[in-house]
Amino acid sequence: MAGYQLEKIEIGFNLSFYLLKNLIQLHYPDKDIQELKKLSY
């Protein structure tokens, strides 16, 4: 049961990270996105 809870938390975290990246893409031009991608990897 604990493993299931952990999995749900992980999915929620990944989803919010994905949404955050989409928000950033809306607010910044493509050039800045490339810079952010370089920083995040």
mmCIF file as Biopython writes it, N, C-alpha, C and O atoms, coordinates in Angstrom:
data_model
#
loop_
_atom_site.group_PDB
_atom_site.id
_atom_site.type_symbol
_atom_site.label_atom_id
_atom_site.label_alt_id
_atom_site.label_comp_id
_atom_site.label_asym_id
_atom_site.label_entity_id
_atom_site.label_seq_id
_atom_site.pdbx_PDB_ins_code
_atom_site.Cartn_x
_atom_site.Cartn_y
_atom_site.Cartn_z
_atom_site.occupancy
_atom_site.B_iso_or_equiv
_atom_site.auth_seq_id
_atom_site.auth_asym_id
_atom_site.pdbx_PDB_model_num
ATOM 1   N N  . MET A ? 1  ? 0.819  -1.208 0.000   1.0 0.0 1  A 1 
ATOM 2   C CA . MET A ? 1  ? 0.000  0.000  0.000   1.0 0.0 1  A 1 
ATOM 3   C C  . MET A ? 1  ? 0.862  1.271  0.000   1.0 0.0 1  A 1 
ATOM 4   O O  . MET A ? 1  ? 0.537  2.257  -0.662  1.0 0.0 1  A 1 
ATOM 5   N N  . ALA A ? 2  ? 1.945  1.225  0.744   1.0 0.0 2  A 1 
ATOM 6   C CA . ALA A ? 2  ? 2.838  2.385  0.806   1.0 0.0 2  A 1 
ATOM 7   C C  . ALA A ? 2  ? 3.461  2.671  -0.564  1.0 0.0 2  A 1 
ATOM 8   O O  . ALA A ? 2  ? 3.628  3.827  -0.953  1.0 0.0 2  A 1 
ATOM 9   N N  . GLY A ? 3  ? 3.802  1.599  -1.289  1.0 0.0 3  A 1 
ATOM 10  C CA . GLY A ? 3  ? 4.364  1.753  -2.623  1.0 0.0 3  A 1 
ATOM 11  C C  . GLY A ? 3  ? 3.387  2.422  -3.568  1.0 0.0 3  A 1 
ATOM 12  O O  . GLY A ? 3  ? 3.774  3.225  -4.417  1.0 0.0 3  A 1 
ATOM 13  N N  . TYR A ? 4  ? 2.112  2.081  -3.410  1.0 0.0 4  A 1 
ATOM 14  C CA . TYR A ? 4  ? 1.070  2.684  -4.243  1.0 0.0 4  A 1 
ATOM 15  C C  . TYR A ? 4  ? 0.965  4.184  -3.967  1.0 0.0 4  A 1 
ATOM 16  O O  . TYR A ? 4  ? 0.854  4.985  -4.895  1.0 0.0 4  A 1 
ATOM 17  N N  . GLN A ? 5  ? 0.999  4.555  -2.697  1.0 0.0 5  A 1 
ATOM 18  C CA . GLN A ? 5  ? 0.947  5.972  -2.320  1.0 0.0 5  A 1 
ATOM 19  C C  . GLN A ? 5  ? 2.127  6.729  -2.924  1.0 0.0 5  A 1 
ATOM 20  O O  . GLN A ? 5  ? 1.962  7.820  -3.469  1.0 0.0 5  A 1 
ATOM 21  N N  . LEU A ? 6  ? 3.299  6.148  -2.824  1.0 0.0 6  A 1 
ATOM 22  C CA . LEU A ? 6  ? 4.512  6.766  -3.343  1.0 0.0 6  A 1 
ATOM 23  C C  . LEU A ? 6  ? 4.396  6.985  -4.852  1.0 0.0 6  A 1 
ATOM 24  O O  . LEU A ? 6  ? 4.812  8.018  -5.376  1.0 0.0 6  A 1 
ATOM 25  N N  . GLU A ? 7  ? 3.822  5.993  -5.541  1.0 0.0 7  A 1 
ATOM 26  C CA . GLU A ? 7  ? 3.657  6.083  -6.986  1.0 0.0 7  A 1 
ATOM 27  C C  . GLU A ? 7  ? 2.726  7.239  -7.350  1.0 0.0 7  A 1 
ATOM 28  O O  . GLU A ? 7  ? 2.984  7.978  -8.299  1.0 0.0 7  A 1 
ATOM 29  N N  . LYS A ? 8  ? 1.650  7.386  -6.591  1.0 0.0 8  A 1 
ATOM 30  C CA . LYS A ? 8  ? 0.700  8.472  -6.846  1.0 0.0 8  A 1 
ATOM 31  C C  . LYS A ? 8  ? 1.358  9.829  -6.640  1.0 0.0 8  A 1 
ATOM 32  O O  . LYS A ? 8  ? 1.128  10.755 -7.419  1.0 0.0 8  A 1 
ATOM 33  N N  . ILE A ? 9  ? 2.164  9.954  -5.611  1.0 0.0 9  A 1 
ATOM 34  C CA . ILE A ? 9  ? 2.887  11.199 -5.341  1.0 0.0 9  A 1 
ATOM 35  C C  . ILE A ? 9  ? 3.836  11.515 -6.500  1.0 0.0 9  A 1 
ATOM 36  O O  . ILE A ? 9  ? 3.938  12.660 -6.941  1.0 0.0 9  A 1 
ATOM 37  N N  . GLU A ? 10 ? 4.523  10.486 -6.980  1.0 0.0 10 A 1 
ATOM 38  C CA . GLU A ? 10 ? 5.476  10.662 -8.080  1.0 0.0 10 A 1 
ATOM 39  C C  . GLU A ? 10 ? 4.764  11.128 -9.344  1.0 0.0 10 A 1 
ATOM 40  O O  . GLU A ? 10 ? 5.253  12.017 -10.040 1.0 0.0 10 A 1 
ATOM 41  N N  . ILE A ? 11 ? 3.608  10.531 -9.643  1.0 0.0 11 A 1 
ATOM 42  C CA . ILE A ? 11 ? 2.823  10.929 -10.813 1.0 0.0 11 A 1 
ATOM 43  C C  . ILE A ? 11 ? 2.379  12.386 -10.679 1.0 0.0 11 A 1 
ATOM 44  O O  . ILE A ? 11 ? 2.454  13.153 -11.638 1.0 0.0 11 A 1 
ATOM 45  N N  . GLY A ? 12 ? 1.920  12.760 -9.489  1.0 0.0 12 A 1 
ATOM 46  C CA . GLY A ? 12 ? 1.503  14.136 -9.246  1.0 0.0 12 A 1 
ATOM 47  C C  . GLY A ? 12 ? 2.649  15.114 -9.430  1.0 0.0 12 A 1 
ATOM 48  O O  . GLY A ? 12 ? 2.469  16.195 -9.990  1.0 0.0 12 A 1 
ATOM 49  N N  . PHE A ? 13 ? 3.824  14.733 -8.959  1.0 0.0 13 A 1 
ATOM 50  C CA . PHE A ? 13 ? 5.006  15.581 -9.081  1.0 0.0 13 A 1 
ATOM 51  C C  . PHE A ? 13 ? 5.383  15.761 -10.548 1.0 0.0 13 A 1 
ATOM 52  O O  . PHE A ? 13 ? 5.661  16.873 -10.995 1.0 0.0 13 A 1 
ATOM 53  N N  . ASN A ? 14 ? 5.389  14.647 -11.298 1.0 0.0 14 A 1 
ATOM 54  C CA . ASN A ? 14 ? 5.725  14.711 -12.719 1.0 0.0 14 A 1 
ATOM 55  C C  . ASN A ? 14 ? 4.731  15.569 -13.482 1.0 0.0 14 A 1 
ATOM 56  O O  . ASN A ? 14 ? 5.112  16.327 -14.374 1.0 0.0 14 A 1 
ATOM 57  N N  . LEU A ? 15 ? 3.449  15.450 -13.129 1.0 0.0 15 A 1 
ATOM 58  C CA . LEU A ? 15 ? 2.405  16.219 -13.794 1.0 0.0 15 A 1 
ATOM 59  C C  . LEU A ? 15 ? 2.576  17.709 -13.541 1.0 0.0 15 A 1 
ATOM 60  O O  . LEU A ? 15 ? 2.466  18.514 -14.466 1.0 0.0 15 A 1 
ATOM 61  N N  . SER A ? 16 ? 2.842  18.080 -12.300 1.0 0.0 16 A 1 
ATOM 62  C CA . SER A ? 16 ? 3.002  19.503 -11.986 1.0 0.0 16 A 1 
ATOM 63  C C  . SER A ? 16 ? 4.264  20.068 -12.636 1.0 0.0 16 A 1 
ATOM 64  O O  . SER A ? 16 ? 4.278  21.224 -13.059 1.0 0.0 16 A 1 
ATOM 65  N N  . PHE A ? 17 ? 5.324  19.260 -12.718 1.0 0.0 17 A 1 
ATOM 66  C CA . PHE A ? 17 ? 6.545  19.678 -13.399 1.0 0.0 17 A 1 
ATOM 67  C C  . PHE A ? 17 ? 6.274  19.918 -14.889 1.0 0.0 17 A 1 
ATOM 68  O O  . PHE A ? 17 ? 6.754  20.893 -15.467 1.0 0.0 17 A 1 
ATOM 69  N N  . TYR A ? 18 ? 5.493  19.007 -15.506 1.0 0.0 18 A 1 
ATOM 70  C CA . TYR A ? 18 ? 5.118  19.118 -16.912 1.0 0.0 18 A 1 
ATOM 71  C C  . TYR A ? 18 ? 4.306  20.388 -17.155 1.0 0.0 18 A 1 
ATOM 72  O O  . TYR A ? 18 ? 4.553  21.116 -18.117 1.0 0.0 18 A 1 
ATOM 73  N N  . LEU A ? 19 ? 3.339  20.648 -16.282 1.0 0.0 19 A 1 
ATOM 74  C CA . LEU A ? 19 ? 2.517  21.848 -16.420 1.0 0.0 19 A 1 
ATOM 75  C C  . LEU A ? 19 ? 3.354  23.111 -16.247 1.0 0.0 19 A 1 
ATOM 76  O O  . LEU A ? 19 ? 3.145  24.107 -16.941 1.0 0.0 19 A 1 
ATOM 77  N N  . LEU A ? 20 ? 4.295  23.060 -15.321 1.0 0.0 20 A 1 
ATOM 78  C CA . LEU A ? 20 ? 5.187  24.195 -15.083 1.0 0.0 20 A 1 
ATOM 79  C C  . LEU A ? 20 ? 6.017  24.495 -16.331 1.0 0.0 20 A 1 
ATOM 80  O O  . LEU A ? 20 ? 6.180  25.654 -16.711 1.0 0.0 20 A 1 
ATOM 81  N N  . LYS A ? 21 ? 6.538  23.444 -16.965 1.0 0.0 21 A 1 
ATOM 82  C CA . LYS A ? 21 ? 7.320  23.625 -18.188 1.0 0.0 21 A 1 
ATOM 83  C C  . LYS A ? 21 ? 6.460  24.238 -19.286 1.0 0.0 21 A 1 
ATOM 84  O O  . LYS A ? 21 ? 6.932  25.089 -20.040 1.0 0.0 21 A 1 
ATOM 85  N N  . ASN A ? 22 ? 5.186  23.807 -19.383 1.0 0.0 22 A 1 
ATOM 86  C CA . ASN A ? 22 ? 4.285  24.376 -20.382 1.0 0.0 22 A 1 
ATOM 87  C C  . ASN A ? 22 ? 4.028  25.851 -20.119 1.0 0.0 22 A 1 
ATOM 88  O O  . ASN A ? 22 ? 3.995  26.652 -21.054 1.0 0.0 22 A 1 
ATOM 89  N N  . LEU A ? 23 ? 3.847  26.218 -18.853 1.0 0.0 23 A 1 
ATOM 90  C CA . LEU A ? 23 ? 3.652  27.626 -18.494 1.0 0.0 23 A 1 
ATOM 91  C C  . LEU A ? 23 ? 4.862  28.457 -18.875 1.0 0.0 23 A 1 
ATOM 92  O O  . LEU A ? 23 ? 4.727  29.555 -19.416 1.0 0.0 23 A 1 
ATOM 93  N N  . ILE A ? 24 ? 6.041  27.935 -18.592 1.0 0.0 24 A 1 
ATOM 94  C CA . ILE A ? 24 ? 7.278  28.632 -18.936 1.0 0.0 24 A 1 
ATOM 95  C C  . ILE A ? 24 ? 7.356  28.832 -20.451 1.0 0.0 24 A 1 
ATOM 96  O O  . ILE A ? 24 ? 7.753  29.899 -20.918 1.0 0.0 24 A 1 
ATOM 97  N N  . GLN A ? 25 ? 6.978  27.813 -21.214 1.0 0.0 25 A 1 
ATOM 98  C CA . GLN A ? 25 ? 7.022  27.915 -22.675 1.0 0.0 25 A 1 
ATOM 99  C C  . GLN A ? 25 ? 6.064  28.979 -23.194 1.0 0.0 25 A 1 
ATOM 100 O O  . GLN A ? 25 ? 6.352  29.640 -24.192 1.0 0.0 25 A 1 
ATOM 101 N N  . LEU A ? 26 ? 4.919  29.149 -22.518 1.0 0.0 26 A 1 
ATOM 102 C CA . LEU A ? 26 ? 3.982  30.186 -22.939 1.0 0.0 26 A 1 
ATOM 103 C C  . LEU A ? 26 ? 4.548  31.585 -22.700 1.0 0.0 26 A 1 
ATOM 104 O O  . LEU A ? 26 ? 4.275  32.508 -23.467 1.0 0.0 26 A 1 
ATOM 105 N N  . HIS A ? 27 ? 5.330  31.738 -21.644 1.0 0.0 27 A 1 
ATOM 106 C CA . HIS A ? 27 ? 5.788  33.059 -21.241 1.0 0.0 27 A 1 
ATOM 107 C C  . HIS A ? 27 ? 7.110  33.486 -21.869 1.0 0.0 27 A 1 
ATOM 108 O O  . HIS A ? 27 ? 7.422  34.676 -21.909 1.0 0.0 27 A 1 
ATOM 109 N N  . TYR A ? 28 ? 7.886  32.527 -22.357 1.0 0.0 28 A 1 
ATOM 110 C CA . TYR A ? 28 ? 9.198  32.875 -22.900 1.0 0.0 28 A 1 
ATOM 111 C C  . TYR A ? 28 ? 9.325  32.436 -24.351 1.0 0.0 28 A 1 
ATOM 112 O O  . TYR A ? 28 ? 8.780  31.400 -24.732 1.0 0.0 28 A 1 
ATOM 113 N N  . PRO A ? 29 ? 10.041 33.212 -25.171 1.0 0.0 29 A 1 
ATOM 114 C CA . PRO A ? 29 ? 10.298 32.804 -26.558 1.0 0.0 29 A 1 
ATOM 115 C C  . PRO A ? 29 ? 11.192 31.561 -26.639 1.0 0.0 29 A 1 
ATOM 116 O O  . PRO A ? 29 ? 11.822 31.162 -25.660 1.0 0.0 29 A 1 
ATOM 117 N N  . ASP A ? 30 ? 11.226 30.967 -27.826 1.0 0.0 30 A 1 
ATOM 118 C CA . ASP A ? 30 ? 11.936 29.699 -28.034 1.0 0.0 30 A 1 
ATOM 119 C C  . ASP A ? 30 ? 13.414 29.765 -27.660 1.0 0.0 30 A 1 
ATOM 120 O O  . ASP A ? 30 ? 13.965 28.792 -27.146 1.0 0.0 30 A 1 
ATOM 121 N N  . LYS A ? 31 ? 14.050 30.884 -27.909 1.0 0.0 31 A 1 
ATOM 122 C CA . LYS A ? 31 ? 15.474 31.035 -27.600 1.0 0.0 31 A 1 
ATOM 123 C C  . LYS A ? 31 ? 15.720 30.792 -26.115 1.0 0.0 31 A 1 
ATOM 124 O O  . LYS A ? 31 ? 16.666 30.102 -25.735 1.0 0.0 31 A 1 
ATOM 125 N N  . ASP A ? 32 ? 14.853 31.372 -25.277 1.0 0.0 32 A 1 
ATOM 126 C CA . ASP A ? 32 ? 14.991 31.198 -23.836 1.0 0.0 32 A 1 
ATOM 127 C C  . ASP A ? 32 ? 14.700 29.759 -23.418 1.0 0.0 32 A 1 
ATOM 128 O O  . ASP A ? 32 ? 15.314 29.245 -22.482 1.0 0.0 32 A 1 
ATOM 129 N N  . ILE A ? 33 ? 13.766 29.112 -24.110 1.0 0.0 33 A 1 
ATOM 130 C CA . ILE A ? 33 ? 13.459 27.710 -23.817 1.0 0.0 33 A 1 
ATOM 131 C C  . ILE A ? 33 ? 14.697 26.845 -24.015 1.0 0.0 33 A 1 
ATOM 132 O O  . ILE A ? 33 ? 14.987 25.973 -23.195 1.0 0.0 33 A 1 
ATOM 133 N N  . GLN A ? 34 ? 15.424 27.082 -25.094 1.0 0.0 34 A 1 
ATOM 134 C CA . GLN A ? 34 ? 16.646 26.311 -25.342 1.0 0.0 34 A 1 
ATOM 135 C C  . GLN A ? 34 ? 17.639 26.507 -24.200 1.0 0.0 34 A 1 
ATOM 136 O O  . GLN A ? 34 ? 18.292 25.554 -23.774 1.0 0.0 34 A 1 
ATOM 137 N N  . GLU A ? 35 ? 17.752 27.721 -23.713 1.0 0.0 35 A 1 
ATOM 138 C CA . GLU A ? 35 ? 18.650 28.001 -22.587 1.0 0.0 35 A 1 
ATOM 139 C C  . GLU A ? 35 ? 18.189 27.269 -21.331 1.0 0.0 35 A 1 
ATOM 140 O O  . GLU A ? 35 ? 19.004 26.688 -20.614 1.0 0.0 35 A 1 
ATOM 141 N N  . LEU A ? 36 ? 16.892 27.297 -21.068 1.0 0.0 36 A 1 
ATOM 142 C CA . LEU A ? 36 ? 16.350 26.616 -19.894 1.0 0.0 36 A 1 
ATOM 143 C C  . LEU A ? 36 ? 16.578 25.114 -19.983 1.0 0.0 36 A 1 
ATOM 144 O O  . LEU A ? 36 ? 16.903 24.469 -18.986 1.0 0.0 36 A 1 
ATOM 145 N N  . LYS A ? 37 ? 16.409 24.560 -21.175 1.0 0.0 37 A 1 
ATOM 146 C CA . LYS A ? 37 ? 16.630 23.124 -21.363 1.0 0.0 37 A 1 
ATOM 147 C C  . LYS A ? 37 ? 18.087 22.764 -21.076 1.0 0.0 37 A 1 
ATOM 148 O O  . LYS A ? 37 ? 18.369 21.741 -20.452 1.0 0.0 37 A 1 
ATOM 149 N N  . LYS A ? 38 ? 19.002 23.604 -21.533 1.0 0.0 38 A 1 
ATOM 150 C CA . LYS A ? 38 ? 20.422 23.367 -21.266 1.0 0.0 38 A 1 
ATOM 151 C C  . LYS A ? 38 ? 20.694 23.379 -19.763 1.0 0.0 38 A 1 
ATOM 152 O O  . LYS A ? 38 ? 21.457 22.560 -19.251 1.0 0.0 38 A 1 
ATOM 153 N N  . LEU A ? 39 ? 20.063 24.315 -19.070 1.0 0.0 39 A 1 
ATOM 154 C CA . LEU A ? 39 ? 20.270 24.429 -17.627 1.0 0.0 39 A 1 
ATOM 155 C C  . LEU A ? 39 ? 19.683 23.244 -16.870 1.0 0.0 39 A 1 
ATOM 156 O O  . LEU A ? 39 ? 20.229 22.819 -15.851 1.0 0.0 39 A 1 
ATOM 157 N N  . SER A ? 40 ? 18.558 22.704 -17.374 1.0 0.0 40 A 1 
ATOM 158 C CA . SER A ? 40 ? 17.854 21.668 -16.609 1.0 0.0 40 A 1 
ATOM 159 C C  . SER A ? 40 ? 18.429 20.271 -16.825 1.0 0.0 40 A 1 
ATOM 160 O O  . SER A ? 40 ? 18.086 19.342 -16.094 1.0 0.0 40 A 1 
ATOM 161 N N  . TYR A ? 41 ? 19.314 20.113 -17.839 1.0 0.0 41 A 1 
ATOM 162 C CA . TYR A ? 41 ? 19.869 18.764 -18.053 1.0 0.0 41 A 1 
ATOM 163 C C  . TYR A ? 41 ? 21.317 18.686 -17.636 1.0 0.0 41 A 1 
ATOM 164 O O  . TYR A ? 41 ? 21.936 17.628 -17.748 1.0 0.0 41 A 1 
#
